[in-house]
Amino acid sequence: MPALVHTVVPLLAAYLLGSLSGSLLLGRLRGIDVRRHGSGNAGGTNALRVLGWRYALGVVAIDIGKGALAAWLGLRLLPDPAWAWLAAALAVVGHVWPVWHGFRGGKGAATVVGGLLVLWPTAVAALLVVWLAVLVSSGYVGLATVSAALALPLLAWGLAAPPPALAYAGFVALFVAWTHRANLRRLHAGSEPRFERVWLLRRGRGRAP
């Protein structure tokens, strides 16, 4: 029983940490539930649209921080350090289905980054390159996020990452693609809004020679 407790409690704590939504907690200070505005998503991108970049930075800091904390606690409290990858995954699940906020949360990308910063920090730099490349070339935040998530298992496979990292990478790719399914449907239909301010390649094509 003690061994079971030492496993279950940190994993439950990881999920509960993930359930602390940055956009909803900070939104309460402004008397706003961001799920009722913009895209209806409780994440950093919608926070930026609804309340501006300062608010969005706070949201992203909280959402990354809770993923990092869940992974850190997993490394130190779980009987096997490999279980820290599961703790990181449960923090992502908590972000998407937060028990504190009626199981209506965000899409999980920032919390994924937080876990990786602790468990596999070098991967974050590679994913950031993919994310930025897709973002500035297309202007689609959702497409950039899904592309970065899909790149993670390819990176893990190419670097012969250990099985827990491979499993986490596969989970991230599938889960992030699923949480962004509405974005992908809108892309297919041609109705996905672009983030015009970061669509840099279009600006380059529009300049006079």
Buried (B, 14 or more C-beta within 10 A) or exposed (E): EEEEEEBEEBBEBBBBBBBBBBBBBBBEEEEBBBBEBBBEBBBBBBBBBBBEEEBBBBBBBBBBBBBBBBBBBBBEBBEEEBBBBBBBBBBBBBBBBBEBBEEBBBBBBBBBBBBBBBBBEEBBEBBEEBBBBBBBBBBBBBBBBBBBBBBBBEBBEEBEBEEBBBBBBBBBBEBBBEBBEBBBEBBEEEEBBEBEEBBEEEEEEEEEE
